């Protein structure tokens, strides 16, 4: 998981530097996106097709000379991936945190417990809830606000980490989701119009990376593995190197093999009483 996080951070850094298509370092060589298939390439293609100016002019020598750069078409540069991730992280955590604290019900001691339990995978579950909403509804969020918010609440309340978070009641989670929902829509569509240009797959990438970065232990959080790690690993844009994919696959296979050996030796029931984790439904690789 550390390798996977490093790869994602490296991809963001290369994107910000304008060299997202440059190869990873030799020891981190991974799957690169096909030419013209990345979000940035798609953006440039759209800008080129929408421009009334030709892409180039043929001179007397028969060589095409470029004219009308992206800047001259007066199309604003969309924020790079780092700025996108920062914008969503700030809007959905820092900007609403004081409002959430002030809205928490109960005594100071009860509020302290709620805050501690929110730190127990509560924020990564929140981001995964938004991932599920985008997967289901795309960017057409204004037409289904109640359904979308309900899905996020159910994601948090139904999380594999919820059993020990007794203070995260329906009321508390609903209030947090409501504030986060408004912050997300503001960041994505209103406050920063440039972010409104992003495609659904770009929004999903940002939210998945945030979930992986903010999660205390992605390897122990089933929802983060399934809805954030898996899609990032499998994405053709090459967010994760071949080396990290190989390690993730090996570690998962070893874990599953260990559980199966324990079950064969002691029986499934006894293994359950011993507190062994169940076999996961999907591989992180």
N, C-alpha and C positions, 0 to 999 in steps of 0.2 A: 504494500500500500504506500510505503514511503517513496518507492521508485515511481509509482503511478502519480503521486502528488508532484514529485520533482519534474516528471515529464510534462504534466499539465502546466506547471509554472513556467517551464522552459518554452512551451508552445506559446503561452501568453506573452512572454518576453520577446520572442522572435516576431510575433504578430505586431507588437508595439514598435519594434525596430524596422518593420516593413520587410522582414526576411523570413516570413512564415514558411516559405517554400524551400528555404535552404536546408540542406541535410542536417539531421541531428549529429552530434559528435559521433565518431566512429564506433565507440563502445556503446552508444545509445541508439544506433541506427534502427529506425522503425519504419512502419508503413506510411509513406507520404501520399498525400491526396493527388489524384490524377489532375493534370493540367486542366484548368478551366472548371474544376469541380468544387473549389472551395467557396465559402460565402463571399470572400473578397473578389475572387474571379467572377462570380455570378453578378456581383454589384457592378464591376467594371463593364461586363457585357451588356447589362441593362442600360447603363449610362451611355454606352456607345450606340446602342440601338435606338435610344430615345433622342439622341442628338440629331439636329437637322444638318449638322456639318458632316462632311465625309471624313472617314478616319484618316485619309491621307490624300496627297495630290501627287500625280505623276509628272515629273519634270521632263525636260528635253532629253535627259540621259536615260529616261525610262525607269528611273529608280523612284520608288515611292518615298516622299518626305512627309514626316508627321506634321499635322497641324491640329489646332483646337485641342489643347490639353484639357484634362478634367477640370482644372481650376478655371480655364477660360470659359467653360460652359456654365459657370456660376452655379455648380451643384455643390452644396456643402459637404465637406468630408464627414463621413460617419465616424463615430468614435471607435477607436481600436478596441480589441477584445478586453484589454486590461481596464480601460475606462468603463466599459460596459459592466464588467464584473464588479468594479468598485462602486459604480452608481447603484446597482441593485443591492449590494451588501450594505451600503450606507443607508439607503432608503428603508430597507426592510429590517434593519436592526438598530443602528445608532439613532436614526431620526425618530423612531417611534418608541424607543426604550423608555424615556421618561414618561410618556403618556401611558404606556403599559403599566409601569410601576405605580403610577398614581391611580390607575383604574383597578388594581388588584384588590379583591375583597378580603376581609378578615383582619385579625390583629397583626401587630408587627411581627410576631413570631410565625404566624401562619403565612404572611407575605414572604418572610425569609425562606420558609420551606418551599413555597412556590418557585421562588427565584432559583433555589438550589436544584429543584427538580426540572426546571426549564433547561438548566445546564446539562442535565442527563439526557442528551440526544434530543432535547425538545426543539432546538433550532434547526438541526438537520432534518428532523421530521417535518418541520414547517416548509422547508425548501422542497422536500420530496413531495409534499402535498401540492405545491405549485407546479412541479414537474408533471404530476398526474393530471392536473387540470389542463395544462397545455397539450399533453399527449391526447387527451380526450376531446377537447374543444378547439384547439389551435388558438389563434389570436382573436377569435370572435368571442371575447369574454363579456362584453357589455350585454349580450343577448341572454346570457345564462348566469348572472351574478349570484343568485341564491343557490343554484345547483353547484356552482363552482366552489363557493365558500363552504358549502355543506360537505363537499368531497374532501376539502383540506382538513376540516374538523374531524371527519371520520378517519382520515389518514393518520392524524396525530393520536386520536383516541384509540385507534385499532392497531397502533404500532406494536412491534414485538418488544419494545422498551417501555410500554405504558404500564405494565403490571406494578412496577415499583413507584410510579409517579401518581400516587393517590391524590395529591393536591391539584393535579391538572384536571379539574372537573370540566364538565360540559360548558359551564358558565365561563370559566377562566379561559379555556381554549377558544371558545367562540369570540370572546373579546379580543384576544391576541390576533386571531385570524382576521377579524374585521379590520383592525388597524393595519395589519400587514397587507391585506387585500387593497386597501385604499392607497397605501404607500407604493405597492407594486404597480398599480394602474397609473399612478402619477408619474413614477419613474419611467415606465415603459411608453406612455402615450401622451401625457400632458406636460409635465414639468420639463422634460427633455425631448423635444420633437424628433431629434436625431435618433434617439432610441426607438421611436415609433417606426422607423424605417426597417428595423430588424425583422428578419424572417423568424418563423416559429422555431426553426432548428437552431438559430442563433440564441434565441431566448432560452431554449432548453439547454443548450451547452453551458450558458452562463449559470443557470440555476443548478445544473448537475455539478459543475466545478465548485460552486459555493458549498453545496452539500458535502462534497468530498473534503474540501478544505476545512470546513467548520466542524465536521464530525469528530468526536473524541477518539473513536475507534471504528473506522468503516468495516474492518474485517469482522467485527462483532455485531454489526448493525445490518440486518437482513435487507431492510428496505433501501438503504443507501447502496448496498452491493447490487441489488436487482435493478434499481431505477436510475442510479447515477454511475456507479463504477462500470457495470456491464456495457451500457450504451457508449460511454466514452472509450472503453477499450476496443469496442467493435467498430467505432466510427472510422470511415475511410479518410478523414482529414488528418489522421496520424497524431492524435493528441498523446498517445501512449506508445512507447518504443516496443520493439519486438522483445527486448530483454525483459522489460517489466511484464509483458504478457506471458512470457515463458515462466517467470518466477511465480506469478499469480496462479497459473495453471498447476505448477508443481506443488505449491503450498496447499491448494485446494484438494488436489488428488491425494496428498499425504494425509490431510485431515480426514477426508472421507474414508480412506483405507483404515485409519486408526479406529474410527467409530465402528466400521463394519467388523473389524477383528474383535473389538470388545463385545459387540452384539453376538457374534458367533460363539465366543467363549463363555459368556455369562447369561446369554438370553436377552431378548429385547426388553422384557419387563424389568429385569434386574438392572440392566443398563440405564433404564429410565429412572429407577429409584436412586441410582448412583449419581444422577445429575448430569449425565453425558448429554452434550448438545445433539439435537436431531440432525439428520442429514439434510442439508439445504436443498431447496428446489432448483436452484440454478447456479451455475459456476460463475465466479467473478471473472474468469477468463473467457 
